Amino acid sequence: MQTFTVKSASAKEESQKPHFFVLNKGLNSGKPLSGYCPNSFRIEAENEEFKEILYWVSFALWRAKAFHPYLIGSVIPFIRIRDYKQLISEKLEIVKTSPAEFSETVKQLRLIELKEKQFMQNLQLIRELKQAYVTKYFNKHR
């Protein structure tokens, strides 16, 4: 069985193992990130393939708001390392029972994320176009 470790992340620490980061404070707790961020955990895996599985399990749980019941704290909610690790471990057991189905789910999630990114870029271009039209109009009538 493959194992993984969950540690509090530090900007000073470097890891040679395949890893990613997960936000641990706020309502986005559980959101996986490829780069370091303050208030995050470092998730280290034995190999790149297992890291990808962990990343997408965490991503799916974050999108499903599965971490919300584990949030504690009255001002800034956060998730504990042990709660994060326990939930991920439970869901990994489900993934092991149907790896092909999980693989297809990840494929669909990646496609949706790509489409969402393209959509956001198009929205930004539309905002810039609106600004350009307004600027052009007011510069013309000075």
Z-matrix of the N, CA and C atoms (Angstrom, degrees):
N
C 1 1.442
C 2 1.525 1 110.21
N 3 1.310 2 115.65 1 135.05
C 4 1.457 3 119.82 2 179.44
C 5 1.517 4 110.13 3 -78.68
N 6 1.326 5 114.71 4 147.95
C 7 1.453 6 119.69 5 -179.59
C 8 1.522 7 110.05 6 -120.39
N 9 1.319 8 114.19 7 163.99
C 10 1.448 9 120.62 8 176.21
C 11 1.515 10 108.33 9 -144.11
N 12 1.320 11 116.06 10 157.79
C 13 1.454 12 120.46 11 177.17
C 14 1.523 13 109.44 12 -119.86
N 15 1.318 14 114.80 13 149.26
C 16 1.458 15 122.08 14 177.18
C 17 1.519 16 106.40 15 -124.24
N 18 1.346 17 115.48 16 122.12
C 19 1.464 18 120.83 17 -178.91
C 20 1.526 19 109.02 18 -131.29
N 21 1.313 20 115.53 19 157.65
C 22 1.459 21 119.08 20 170.43
C 23 1.525 22 107.10 21 -66.93
N 24 1.310 23 116.98 22 131.77
C 25 1.462 24 121.02 23 -176.14
C 26 1.521 25 110.63 24 -81.43
N 27 1.315 26 114.50 25 147.94
C 28 1.453 27 121.89 26 176.33
C 29 1.526 28 107.70 27 -137.82
N 30 1.322 29 116.15 28 140.69
C 31 1.466 30 120.17 29 179.44
C 32 1.525 31 110.89 30 -66.73
N 33 1.326 32 116.95 31 -25.02
C 34 1.459 33 121.45 32 -177.19
C 35 1.520 34 112.43 33 -78.32
N 36 1.322 35 116.86 34 -28.65
C 37 1.463 36 120.62 35 -175.81
C 38 1.521 37 111.74 36 -79.14
N 39 1.286 38 115.67 37 136.71
C 40 1.461 39 122.55 38 173.75
C 41 1.522 40 107.47 39 -112.97
N 42 1.320 41 116.16 40 145.12
C 43 1.455 42 119.86 41 178.87
C 44 1.519 43 109.51 42 -125.96
N 45 1.320 44 115.09 43 135.75
C 46 1.459 45 120.34 44 177.45
C 47 1.522 46 111.13 45 -87.65
N 48 1.324 47 116.37 46 -18.20
C 49 1.457 48 120.67 47 179.79
C 50 1.525 49 109.66 48 -78.66
N 51 1.350 50 117.02 49 154.04
C 52 1.465 51 119.07 50 173.22
C 53 1.529 52 109.04 51 -59.40
N 54 1.322 53 116.66 52 132.89
C 55 1.453 54 119.93 53 -175.99
C 56 1.529 55 111.58 54 -152.32
N 57 1.322 56 114.70 55 166.17
C 58 1.455 57 123.01 56 170.39
C 59 1.521 58 106.43 57 -149.78
N 60 1.304 59 116.13 58 175.72
C 61 1.461 60 120.83 59 -176.84
C 62 1.523 61 109.96 60 -118.54
N 63 1.327 62 115.15 61 155.35
C 64 1.460 63 121.71 62 179.82
C 65 1.527 64 107.81 63 -135.67
N 66 1.323 65 116.57 64 127.83
C 67 1.461 66 119.81 65 176.11
C 68 1.522 67 109.96 66 -61.23
N 69 1.322 68 116.38 67 139.96
C 70 1.464 69 118.66 68 -179.76
C 71 1.524 70 113.27 69 -122.25
N 72 1.336 71 117.79 70 1.56
C 73 1.460 72 120.74 71 178.50
C 74 1.516 73 109.86 72 -128.89
N 75 1.327 74 114.52 73 144.74
C 76 1.456 75 119.99 74 177.93
C 77 1.513 76 111.25 75 92.97
N 78 1.327 77 114.63 76 179.76
C 79 1.462 78 120.14 77 -178.09
C 80 1.521 79 113.03 78 -73.72
N 81 1.332 80 117.09 79 -10.09
C 82 1.463 81 120.86 80 174.69
C 83 1.525 82 112.00 81 -95.58
N 84 1.313 83 117.26 82 16.61
C 85 1.465 84 120.54 83 177.72
C 86 1.527 85 109.19 84 -55.19
N 87 1.320 86 114.67 85 134.24
C 88 1.462 87 120.29 86 -179.02
C 89 1.511 88 112.64 87 99.25
N 90 1.336 89 117.89 88 -10.26
C 91 1.467 90 120.59 89 -179.10
C 92 1.530 91 109.55 90 -71.69
N 93 1.330 92 117.07 91 122.57
C 94 1.459 93 119.72 92 179.96
C 95 1.533 94 111.43 93 -78.02
N 96 1.321 95 115.91 94 144.91
C 97 1.466 96 123.39 95 179.92
C 98 1.518 97 108.93 96 -134.06
N 99 1.321 98 116.78 97 147.29
C 100 1.465 99 118.97 98 179.04
C 101 1.529 100 111.64 99 -81.40
N 102 1.336 101 117.54 100 -26.65
C 103 1.459 102 120.90 101 -179.22
C 104 1.508 103 112.80 102 -115.17
N 105 1.316 104 115.47 103 165.63
C 106 1.463 105 122.07 104 -178.76
C 107 1.525 106 110.79 105 -62.11
N 108 1.299 107 114.94 106 144.86
C 109 1.457 108 123.04 107 175.14
C 110 1.525 109 107.15 108 -146.79
N 111 1.347 110 117.75 109 139.49
C 112 1.468 111 117.64 110 174.44
C 113 1.525 112 109.73 111 -57.78
N 114 1.308 113 116.43 112 155.10
C 115 1.463 114 121.91 113 -179.50
C 116 1.527 115 111.98 114 60.92
N 117 1.303 116 114.85 115 50.40
C 118 1.468 117 118.78 116 179.66
C 119 1.522 118 110.76 117 -139.99
N 120 1.323 119 113.67 118 164.57
C 121 1.463 120 122.16 119 172.54
C 122 1.522 121 107.95 120 -101.42
N 123 1.321 122 115.69 121 151.54
C 124 1.472 123 121.14 122 171.39
C 125 1.526 124 105.99 123 -103.45
N 126 1.323 125 116.45 124 123.57
C 127 1.456 126 122.11 125 178.30
C 128 1.525 127 106.85 126 -104.29
N 129 1.313 128 116.52 127 118.60
C 130 1.461 129 121.90 128 -179.14
C 131 1.515 130 109.65 129 -111.61
N 132 1.321 131 115.90 130 135.03
C 133 1.463 132 122.36 131 -179.79
C 134 1.523 133 109.56 132 -118.43
N 135 1.324 134 114.57 133 166.78
C 136 1.462 135 120.38 134 -179.97
C 137 1.528 136 112.15 135 -72.72
N 138 1.338 137 116.00 136 -33.50
C 139 1.465 138 119.73 137 -179.23
C 140 1.532 139 109.75 138 -148.06
N 141 1.311 140 115.51 139 170.50
C 142 1.460 141 122.00 140 -175.90
C 143 1.532 142 112.05 141 -64.11
N 144 1.314 143 116.43 142 -38.97
C 145 1.474 144 120.70 143 -179.28
C 146 1.535 145 111.18 144 -62.96
N 147 1.318 146 116.31 145 -44.79
C 148 1.465 147 120.12 146 179.60
C 149 1.531 148 110.64 147 -68.69
N 150 1.332 149 116.88 148 -34.47
C 151 1.468 150 120.65 149 176.65
C 152 1.527 151 109.87 150 -60.06
N 153 1.325 152 117.08 151 -42.76
C 154 1.462 153 121.12 152 178.79
C 155 1.530 154 111.57 153 -62.46
N 156 1.317 155 115.74 154 -41.30
C 157 1.474 156 119.33 155 177.65
C 158 1.522 157 109.67 156 -61.93
N 159 1.327 158 117.12 157 -47.22
C 160 1.460 159 121.10 158 179.24
C 161 1.527 160 111.42 159 -60.45
N 162 1.332 161 115.86 160 -42.58
C 163 1.463 162 120.80 161 179.95
C 164 1.528 163 110.56 162 -58.64
N 165 1.328 164 116.10 163 -48.34
C 166 1.462 165 119.27 164 -175.26
C 167 1.523 166 112.56 165 -74.95
N 168 1.316 167 117.88 166 -28.75
C 169 1.466 168 119.61 167 172.96
C 170 1.526 169 108.67 168 -65.18
N 171 1.323 170 116.05 169 -45.62
C 172 1.463 171 120.22 170 178.80
C 173 1.529 172 110.83 171 -63.06
N 174 1.315 173 116.66 172 -42.24
C 175 1.462 174 120.69 173 179.41
C 176 1.532 175 110.81 174 -61.21
N 177 1.310 176 115.86 175 -46.51
C 178 1.470 177 120.10 176 -178.97
C 179 1.532 178 110.84 177 -63.13
N 180 1.318 179 116.89 178 -41.89
C 181 1.466 180 120.38 179 179.31
C 182 1.523 181 111.10 180 -67.05
N 183 1.327 182 116.64 181 -38.47
C 184 1.466 183 120.35 182 177.98
C 185 1.529 184 110.10 183 -63.59
N 186 1.338 185 116.50 184 -46.13
C 187 1.468 186 120.55 185 179.48
C 188 1.528 187 111.68 186 -62.85
N 189 1.327 188 116.48 187 -33.35
C 190 1.466 189 121.31 188 -179.85
C 191 1.534 190 111.67 189 -83.14
N 192 1.351 191 116.37 190 0.74
C 193 1.470 192 122.47 191 -177.90
C 194 1.535 193 112.09 192 58.35
N 195 1.327 194 114.95 193 31.97
C 196 1.467 195 120.67 194 -179.02
C 197 1.525 196 112.74 195 -70.56
N 198 1.318 197 117.89 196 -18.11
C 199 1.458 198 120.78 197 -179.82
C 200 1.530 199 111.97 198 -84.17
N 201 1.323 200 117.81 199 -17.36
C 202 1.462 201 121.00 200 -175.90
C 203 1.535 202 114.10 201 -55.96
N 204 1.330 203 120.06 202 -41.51
C 205 1.471 204 118.39 203 178.69
C 206 1.531 205 113.41 204 -64.09
N 207 1.326 206 117.54 205 -18.15
C 208 1.463 207 121.91 206 -177.88
C 209 1.525 208 112.89 207 -93.76
N 210 1.324 209 117.39 208 -6.13
C 211 1.462 210 120.67 209 -178.69
C 212 1.521 211 110.26 210 -70.97
N 213 1.332 212 114.81 211 135.72
C 214 1.454 213 120.63 212 176.63
C 215 1.527 214 108.02 213 -128.48
N 216 1.300 215 117.08 214 164.62
C 217 1.457 216 121.37 215 -179.68
C 218 1.514 217 110.30 216 107.08
N 219 1.316 218 116.37 217 137.09
C 220 1.457 219 119.97 218 -174.54
C 221 1.525 220 113.14 219 -90.29
N 222 1.317 221 118.56 220 -29.59
C 223 1.461 222 120.44 221 -178.30
C 224 1.528 223 110.45 222 -99.43
N 225 1.314 224 115.88 223 -57.55
C 226 1.463 225 120.87 224 176.74
C 227 1.521 226 106.99 225 -117.60
N 228 1.329 227 116.82 226 107.12
C 229 1.462 228 118.50 227 -179.14
C 230 1.531 229 111.39 228 -67.99
N 231 1.313 230 116.12 229 148.29
C 232 1.459 231 120.61 230 178.28
C 233 1.516 232 109.11 231 -148.13
N 234 1.326 233 115.06 232 164.29
C 235 1.459 234 121.30 233 177.88
C 236 1.524 235 108.42 234 -113.88
N 237 1.311 236 116.36 235 141.69
C 238 1.465 237 121.78 236 178.09
C 239 1.530 238 109.67 237 -80.22
N 240 1.321 239 115.12 238 152.43
C 241 1.465 240 120.71 239 178.09
C 242 1.522 241 110.06 240 -57.43
N 243 1.321 242 117.34 241 -47.27
C 244 1.478 243 119.64 242 -175.74
C 245 1.528 244 111.37 243 -64.26
N 246 1.337 245 118.04 244 -36.44
C 247 1.462 246 120.37 245 178.14
C 248 1.532 247 110.98 246 -67.26
N 249 1.346 248 115.43 247 -42.20
C 250 1.465 249 119.53 248 177.83
C 251 1.534 250 109.87 249 -61.19
N 252 1.312 251 116.14 250 -49.85
C 253 1.467 252 120.60 251 -177.13
C 254 1.526 253 111.25 252 -63.26
N 255 1.327 254 117.58 253 -40.45
C 256 1.465 255 121.33 254 179.75
C 257 1.528 256 111.03 255 -62.93
N 258 1.332 257 117.12 256 -45.63
C 259 1.458 258 120.39 257 -179.00
C 260 1.528 259 110.97 258 -65.47
N 261 1.325 260 116.97 259 -43.69
C 262 1.471 261 120.30 260 178.56
C 263 1.529 262 110.14 261 -62.37
N 264 1.321 263 117.25 262 -43.12
C 265 1.470 264 120.80 263 179.80
C 266 1.525 265 111.11 264 -60.93
N 267 1.336 266 116.75 265 -42.91
C 268 1.471 267 120.42 266 178.17
C 269 1.523 268 111.17 267 -60.52
N 270 1.314 269 116.59 268 -43.98
C 271 1.468 270 120.30 269 -177.06
C 272 1.521 271 111.55 270 -73.54
N 273 1.327 272 117.61 271 -28.74
C 274 1.470 273 120.17 272 175.89
C 275 1.523 274 110.81 273 -63.28
N 276 1.316 275 116.70 274 -33.78
C 277 1.467 276 120.30 275 177.01
C 278 1.534 277 110.33 276 -62.24
N 279 1.312 278 116.64 277 -38.97
C 280 1.465 279 120.63 278 177.67
C 281 1.520 280 109.92 279 -67.03
N 282 1.328 281 116.96 280 -41.84
C 283 1.468 282 121.30 281 179.64
C 284 1.526 283 110.45 282 -61.23
N 285 1.326 284 117.00 283 -38.23
C 286 1.473 285 120.96 284 -179.35
C 287 1.523 286 112.02 285 -63.76
N 288 1.330 287 116.99 286 -29.21
C 289 1.464 288 119.34 287 -178.44
C 290 1.526 289 112.60 288 -75.73
N 291 1.334 290 116.98 289 -24.19
C 292 1.467 291 119.56 290 -179.88
C 293 1.528 292 110.00 291 -144.00
N 294 1.341 293 117.26 292 69.80
C 295 1.466 294 120.05 293 -176.91
C 296 1.531 295 113.91 294 -64.29
N 297 1.319 296 117.57 295 -33.48
C 298 1.464 297 119.75 296 -179.65
C 299 1.529 298 110.64 297 -67.07
N 300 1.321 299 115.84 298 -42.11
C 301 1.461 300 120.06 299 179.00
C 302 1.533 301 110.69 300 -65.35
N 303 1.340 302 116.63 301 -39.68
C 304 1.459 303 120.13 302 177.93
C 305 1.528 304 110.05 303 -65.04
N 306 1.315 305 116.27 304 -41.18
C 307 1.462 306 120.93 305 178.93
C 308 1.529 307 110.82 306 -59.95
N 309 1.316 308 116.88 307 -41.63
C 310 1.471 309 121.02 308 177.37
C 311 1.527 310 110.65 309 -66.21
N 312 1.318 311 117.12 310 -38.50
C 313 1.469 312 121.42 311 177.87
C 314 1.529 313 110.05 312 -62.75
N 315 1.318 314 116.89 313 -43.90
C 316 1.468 315 121.45 314 178.97
C 317 1.527 316 109.85 315 -63.12
N 318 1.309 317 116.73 316 -41.57
C 319 1.461 318 120.89 317 178.52
C 320 1.532 319 109.93 318 -58.49
N 321 1.322 320 116.77 319 -44.67
C 322 1.467 321 121.37 320 179.06
C 323 1.531 322 111.07 321 -66.78
N 324 1.335 323 117.19 322 -40.81
C 325 1.466 324 120.36 323 178.11
C 326 1.521 325 111.63 324 -61.66
N 327 1.324 326 116.64 325 -42.08
C 328 1.472 327 120.24 326 178.43
C 329 1.522 328 110.91 327 -62.38
N 330 1.314 329 116.46 328 -41.89
C 331 1.466 330 120.47 329 178.43
C 332 1.524 331 110.82 330 -63.75
N 333 1.310 332 117.16 331 -43.62
C 334 1.465 333 121.20 332 179.38
C 335 1.529 334 110.33 333 -64.64
N 336 1.323 335 117.44 334 -41.67
C 337 1.467 336 120.75 335 178.33
C 338 1.530 337 110.70 336 -62.05
N 339 1.323 338 116.88 337 -40.61
C 340 1.464 339 121.07 338 177.85
C 341 1.523 340 110.41 339 -62.82
N 342 1.319 341 116.92 340 -45.44
C 343 1.468 342 121.22 341 178.92
C 344 1.526 343 110.70 342 -63.10
N 345 1.329 344 116.55 343 -40.20
C 346 1.461 345 120.41 344 179.30
C 347 1.533 346 110.30 345 -63.36
N 348 1.320 347 116.29 346 -41.46
C 349 1.466 348 120.73 347 179.07
C 350 1.535 349 110.47 348 -63.71
N 351 1.320 350 116.73 349 -43.50
C 352 1.463 351 120.73 350 177.76
C 353 1.526 352 110.75 351 -62.93
N 354 1.324 353 116.57 352 -41.25
C 355 1.455 354 121.86 353 178.97
C 356 1.530 355 110.57 354 -62.19
N 357 1.327 356 116.96 355 -43.96
C 358 1.463 357 121.03 356 179.40
C 359 1.531 358 111.15 357 -64.17
N 360 1.329 359 116.72 358 -37.86
C 361 1.463 360 119.94 359 176.78
C 362 1.528 361 110.73 360 -64.90
N 363 1.329 362 116.27 361 -40.29
C 364 1.471 363 119.72 362 177.67
C 365 1.527 364 111.14 363 -64.92
N 366 1.323 365 117.48 364 -39.94
C 367 1.462 366 120.33 365 176.97
C 368 1.529 367 111.05 366 -61.98
N 369 1.313 368 116.93 367 -40.46
C 370 1.464 369 120.57 368 178.41
C 371 1.529 370 110.33 369 -63.68
N 372 1.314 371 117.49 370 -41.56
C 373 1.464 372 120.82 371 177.69
C 374 1.524 373 111.30 372 -63.26
N 375 1.318 374 117.61 373 -38.92
C 376 1.464 375 121.83 374 178.01
C 377 1.528 376 110.01 375 -64.65
N 378 1.327 377 117.67 376 -42.41
C 379 1.473 378 121.10 377 177.14
C 380 1.526 379 110.55 378 -60.11
N 381 1.334 380 116.30 379 -44.40
C 382 1.459 381 120.75 380 179.81
C 383 1.526 382 110.90 381 -65.14
N 384 1.319 383 117.43 382 -37.55
C 385 1.457 384 121.34 383 178.68
C 386 1.525 385 110.77 384 -65.30
N 387 1.334 386 117.25 385 -43.13
C 388 1.466 387 120.50 386 177.49
C 389 1.527 388 110.35 387 -60.98
N 390 1.308 389 116.32 388 -43.51
C 391 1.457 390 120.06 389 179.91
C 392 1.527 391 110.66 390 -63.62
N 393 1.317 392 116.59 391 -40.18
C 394 1.463 393 120.34 392 179.67
C 395 1.530 394 111.35 393 -63.75
N 396 1.329 395 117.82 394 -40.86
C 397 1.463 396 120.65 395 178.50
C 398 1.526 397 111.62 396 -64.25
N 399 1.301 398 117.03 397 -44.35
C 400 1.463 399 120.47 398 179.70
C 401 1.522 400 110.41 399 -65.37
N 402 1.327 401 116.47 400 -44.79
C 403 1.467 402 120.56 401 179.04
C 404 1.524 403 110.72 402 -60.84
N 405 1.323 404 116.24 403 -44.13
C 406 1.465 405 121.04 404 179.95
C 407 1.531 406 110.46 405 -60.86
N 408 1.325 407 116.57 406 -43.13
C 409 1.462 408 121.60 407 -179.10
C 410 1.528 409 110.80 408 -62.27
N 411 1.329 410 117.13 409 -49.35
C 412 1.457 411 119.52 410 -176.37
C 413 1.511 412 112.49 411 -73.37
N 414 1.322 413 118.83 412 -29.06
C 415 1.462 414 120.99 413 175.88
C 416 1.532 415 110.79 414 -70.84
N 417 1.317 416 116.20 415 -29.62
C 418 1.461 417 122.26 416 -179.94
C 419 1.524 418 110.29 417 -72.60
N 420 1.309 419 117.95 418 -32.44
C 421 1.464 420 122.34 419 -175.11
C 422 1.534 421 112.24 420 -107.39
N 423 1.289 422 117.74 421 45.09
C 424 1.474 423 121.14 422 177.50
C 425 1.480 424 111.33 423 -83.49
